[in-house]
């Protein structure tokens, strides 16, 4: 992509979307698809389009021609199944189908879709991109919506370049406090119990949002249809994460351990490192963004 490229970004006000916007708005004609009356960053060339993907929306206000679409938007009710099943479907699946159709009609050359590393399930080894996904009946509604959209995106691979990014535990400043790492910070700070499976709990490889955004932007310059895991370089147990947070807060952690065997969720990020971007922000420094 070059400076004359027109890029449409959904989910522009989310954790990752805000960071991607900062990286792109000076180098392209950036169109931000937003819900509500949000404005573009000060001094940016970004153009805002107010659309609620959970409602009946039309592409009339979007550019007639577009070069790339980065689809980050997801339902904010992703945990609320079955009560918010329709919202999850509309935002996570139906909007993907409609944006793919718009991308084709508008002459897009590239479609980037944000999925989740959760589609692999849990295991003791890091998952490579060619690892099988969880059986469809065991994925759960949210992850099923993500994987369904992956399948839809892949159908357009003969019409445009498609890239699927499977993210693993993004964290960063202004993240919703209900997400895993902000929730751990709050629970440890307030002295609440932290549950661990076994002695050390599950292992994950979280990635700071700044590193995740740089990897995403780098994917715009990679050729071919590809799927990438996007995660951090450090594999950390929940115990290690909690102890790092506690040291920064100057407190001790109240653990509640169970005899359950930990189930890890780790993404192999070799392809990300070789073709996109190596993570630069160590967890012990990045987690400071969540301590308020």
Secondary structure by P-SEA (a helix, b strand, c coil): ccccbbbbbcccccaaaaaaaaacccccbbbbbccccccccccccbbbbbbccccccccccccccccbbbbccccccccccccaaaaaaaaccaaaaaaaaaaaaacccbbbbbbbccccccccccccccccccccccccaaaaaaaaaaaaaaaaccccbbbbbbbcccccccccccccaaaaaaaaaaccbbbbcccccbbbbbbcaaaaaaaaaaaaaccccbbbbbbccccccaaaaaaaaaaaaccccccccccccbbbbbbbcccccccccccccccccccccccc
